[in-house]
């Protein structure tokens, strides 16, 4: 797990807390802000994982392209 994934998971947890607080206080805007943070956190964690996979497979792909020439 890299720092981008950790930050994404933390952001999603922050969103969950905001949404829960919005439910307790009956504040619809706080609930919306919490859902937004959750979505952005999940996206951040997912993209970090995708980027890590792409970076790890890049040398193999670059070598395969060079062999074709």
C-alpha positions as CSV (number, residue, x, y, z in Angstrom):
1,X,0.0,0.0,0.0
2,X,1.4,3.4,-1.0
3,X,0.7,6.8,0.5
4,X,-1.8,7.7,-2.2
5,X,-3.9,4.6,-1.3
6,X,-3.6,5.4,2.4
7,X,-4.7,9.0,1.8
8,X,-7.6,7.8,-0.2
9,X,-8.8,5.5,2.5
10,X,-8.4,8.2,5.1
11,X,-10.4,10.6,3.0
12,X,-13.2,8.0,2.6
13,X,-13.3,7.5,6.3
14,X,-13.5,11.3,6.8
15,X,-16.4,11.3,4.4
16,X,-18.1,8.5,6.3
17,X,-17.8,10.5,9.5
18,X,-19.1,13.7,7.9
19,X,-22.1,11.8,6.5
20,X,-22.8,10.2,9.8
21,X,-22.6,13.6,11.6
22,X,-25.0,15.1,9.0
23,X,-27.5,12.3,9.7
24,X,-27.3,12.9,13.4
25,X,-27.8,16.6,13.0
26,X,-30.3,16.3,10.2
27,X,-28.1,18.5,8.0
28,X,-28.6,17.5,4.3
29,X,-25.6,19.6,3.1
30,X,-23.3,17.9,5.5
31,X,-24.5,14.5,4.4
32,X,-23.9,15.5,0.8
33,X,-20.4,16.8,1.6
34,X,-19.7,13.4,3.4
35,X,-20.9,11.4,0.4
36,X,-18.6,13.5,-1.9
37,X,-15.6,13.0,0.4
38,X,-16.3,9.2,0.4
39,X,-16.5,9.1,-3.4
40,X,-13.3,11.1,-3.8
41,X,-11.5,9.0,-1.3
42,X,-12.5,5.7,-3.0
43,X,-11.5,7.2,-6.4
44,X,-8.1,8.4,-5.0
45,X,-7.4,5.0,-3.5
46,X,-8.4,3.2,-6.7
47,X,-6.4,5.4,-9.0
48,X,-3.3,5.0,-6.8
49,X,-3.6,1.2,-7.2
50,X,-4.1,1.5,-10.9
51,X,-1.1,3.8,-11.2
52,X,1.0,1.4,-9.2
53,X,0.0,-1.5,-11.4
54,X,0.8,0.5,-14.6
55,X,4.2,1.6,-13.3
56,X,5.2,-1.9,-12.3
57,X,4.3,-3.3,-15.7
58,X,5.8,-0.5,-17.7
59,X,9.4,-1.9,-18.0
60,X,8.0,-5.2,-19.4
61,X,5.8,-3.4,-21.9
62,X,8.7,-1.1,-23.0
63,X,10.9,-4.1,-23.5
64,X,8.3,-5.8,-25.6
65,X,7.9,-2.7,-27.8
66,X,11.7,-2.5,-28.3
67,X,11.8,-6.1,-29.4
68,X,9.3,-5.5,-32.1
69,X,11.5,-2.9,-33.8
